[in-house]
């Protein structure tokens, strides 16, 4: 599987509860925090839900 780096670029203030929980599930807690994960369909689906708050780069 390919790996991706997900970086939170915007604050979760004002987001709905589902989006906040998705960011926590991805391991993102603060702005400019990054995590490296495998690009599984489940992870990419989570990224789709919060695409306006994160930036994704393939490694």
C-alpha positions in Angstrom: 0.0 0.0 0.0 1.0 3.6 -0.7 1.6 5.9 2.3 0.2 9.4 2.5 1.0 12.3 4.8 -2.1 14.1 6.1 -1.6 17.6 7.5 -4.3 19.6 9.2 -4.3 23.0 7.6 -7.3 24.7 9.2 -8.8 24.8 12.6 -11.7 22.5 13.5 -13.5 25.3 15.3 -16.9 25.7 13.7 -16.9 22.2 12.2 -19.7 19.8 13.1 -19.2 16.9 15.6 -18.7 14.3 12.9 -15.9 16.2 11.3 -14.2 16.8 14.6 -14.4 13.1 15.5 -13.0 12.2 12.1 -9.9 14.4 12.6 -9.4 12.8 16.1 -9.7 9.3 14.5 -7.0 10.3 11.9 -4.8 11.4 14.8 -4.9 15.1 14.1 -5.3 17.3 17.1 -3.8 20.7 16.2 -3.3 22.9 13.1 -0.1 22.0 11.2 0.0 18.5 12.8 0.8 15.7 10.4 0.4 11.9 10.4 1.7 9.3 8.0 -0.7 6.5 7.3 -1.3 3.9 4.6 -3.7 5.0 1.9 -6.5 2.4 2.6 -10.0 3.0 1.3 -11.2 3.6 4.9 -8.6 6.3 5.5 -9.2 8.0 2.1 -13.0 8.0 2.9 -12.2 9.8 6.2 -10.1 12.3 4.3 -12.9 13.0 1.9 -15.2 14.0 4.8 -12.7 16.6 6.0 -11.0 17.6 2.7 -11.5 21.3 3.4 -9.5 21.1 6.7 -6.5 18.9 5.6 -3.8 18.6 2.9 -2.8 15.2 1.6 0.6 14.3 0.0 1.6 10.9 -1.4 5.0 9.6 -0.1 
